[in-house]
């Protein structure tokens, strides 16, 4: 399977950081590259990430990147909460609104000199 640049970069970051100790995360936390790749692939396809019981037991979260017009990532917008209030189906349902919010923040960030890319 050939990886694109973004996937390769994500895997390089994980290789540097490691997966951590499984007992410090949720029961669904990936503990290998093979287990991580589906998370990356689904996030790329949807445009936002979704995790359920990955960071902590009973918790779920979703996030979307805030990007400049050039495609550079400024940050992320994240929604997190208990699985009882934020099940995977609900996250998939509100995903488009999350992405729209990230796009609005990206557009507004152009007004700040802090987020402008300086020419070399």
N, C-alpha and C positions, 0 to 999 in steps of 0.2 A: 504494500500500500504506500503510495507516494504522499508525502505531507507537503502542504503549502508552507509559505514562509511564516505565517502567523501560527500555525500548528507547531512548526519546528521551534519557533521562539518560545511558545508556551511550554513545550517539553524540555527545552534547555533550562528554563527557569525552574521547573520542577526538579530537574536533575541537580541543579545547584542547591536548591532549598531542601529537597528530600520530601518524603511523605509524612514524616513525623511518626510519633508513636500511636498506633491504632487506638489504644485505650484512652487517648485524650480527645478523640473525635467521636462523632456519631456512628451508629452501626452500619450505615451505608457509605461511609467514607471510602473512596478508592485508595487502595494500598499498592497499586502497580500501574505502570504505564498502560497496560492492556485495559485495566479497569477505568482509567482516566479518559482514554480516547473517546468513548461514547459521549461523555459529558461535553467535551470540546466540540465534537461533531454536531450534537444537538443544539448547542449554544450558537454555533456558526450558522446553522440552518435557520433557526428561529430568529436570531438577532439578539437574544437575551438568554441568560443562564437561569436554570432552575435546579435547586438542590433540595432534597428531602432527607432529613436525618443524616446529613453529611458532616456539618460542623458540630452539631450537638444533638443528642437524643430528643425526639419530640419537636424539633424545630425545622422549619423550612425557610427558604429564602430565594429571591430572584434578583437579578441585576441586569442593567443595560448600560453599555458604554456611552459616555458623553464625548462626542468627537468634533474636532474642528472641521472646517470645510475641506482641509487637506487630508482629513482622515486620521489625524493624530488623536490619541485618546487623552482627554483632559482629566477624566475621572469616571466614576460610575454613579448611577442612581440605584439604590438597593431598597428592597422591601423585605422584611423578615418578620417572622412571628411563629406562634405555635401551629403545629400541623392541624389542629382542630379548627383553627380560624383561617389557615392558609394552605389548604390541601393542593396537591399538584394540579388538579383540574381547574381550580380557581386561579392559580398562577398563570396557567396557559390562557385562560379567559381574559385576564387583565394585562397580559403581556403587551398587546398593542398600545395600551394606554401608558405603560411604563416606557416603551420606546418613544412614544410621542413626547412624554415629559423630558426624556433625555435629549431629544432633538430641540425642544424649546430652551432648555438650559444651554445647550451648545450655541444656539443662535444668540441668546442673551449674552453669552460669555464674550462674544466679539466686541462688546462695548467696553470691555476691560482690557487695559494694556497688560495686565498680568498674564493674560492667556494668549497674547499675540506671539507668534513665532518670529524671533529676530533673525534678520538676514546675517549670514556668516561673513 
